[in-house]
């Protein structure tokens, strides 16, 4: 999957990964992909709720070691 922007939020806890993702998405064009890397285990459900509430599409979520990776598609 070709992402347009990557955001590293390792070490940050809720709500900072969501706030930083929201800011990045606002600077992106519709249809572009944002990859967010987090170490907050709560980010899995946080990004699911964020996608539902904002209309941005959650394309993928995966766990790699201690990292939680989320790929969002800008609405």
C-alpha positions in Angstrom: 0.0 0.0 0.0 1.5 3.4 -1.1 1.0 5.9 1.7 1.2 9.7 1.0 2.3 10.7 4.5 3.6 8.9 7.6 3.1 10.1 11.2 5.2 8.8 14.1 3.3 9.1 17.4 5.4 6.6 19.3 5.5 7.4 23.0 2.4 9.6 22.9 -0.8 8.5 24.7 -4.4 9.3 23.9 -5.6 11.8 22.7 -2.3 13.0 21.1 -2.1 10.4 18.3 -5.6 11.2 17.2 -5.1 15.0 17.4 -1.9 14.8 15.4 -3.6 12.5 12.8 -6.5 14.9 12.5 -4.2 17.8 11.9 -2.3 15.8 9.2 -5.5 14.7 7.5 -6.7 18.3 7.3 -3.6 19.2 5.3 -4.0 16.3 2.9 -6.1 16.0 -0.3 -9.2 13.7 -0.5 -8.2 10.1 -1.2 -4.7 10.4 0.2 -3.4 7.8 2.7 -2.0 8.6 6.1 0.0 6.0 8.0 0.1 6.5 11.8 2.6 4.5 14.0 1.7 4.5 17.7 2.8 2.6 20.8 -0.5 3.3 22.7 -2.5 0.0 22.8 -5.7 2.1 23.1 -5.0 3.6 19.7 -6.6 0.5 18.0 -10.1 1.4 19.3 -9.4 5.1 19.2 -8.7 5.1 15.5 -11.7 2.9 14.8 -14.0 5.4 16.6 -12.2 8.4 15.0 -12.8 6.9 11.5 -16.5 6.4 12.3 -17.0 9.9 13.7 -15.1 11.8 10.9 -15.9 9.8 7.8 -12.3 9.1 7.0 -11.8 5.4 6.0 -9.7 3.1 8.2 -8.0 1.1 5.5 -5.8 -1.1 7.7 -4.7 -1.8 11.3 -1.8 -4.0 12.3 0.5 -4.7 15.2 4.2 -5.0 14.6 6.1 -5.7 17.8 5.2 -2.9 20.1 4.0 -0.7 17.3 0.3 -0.2 16.3 0.0 0.8 12.7 -3.1 2.5 11.3 -3.7 3.6 7.7 -6.4 6.2 7.1 -7.8 7.4 3.8 -8.8 11.1 3.8 -12.5 11.6 3.0 
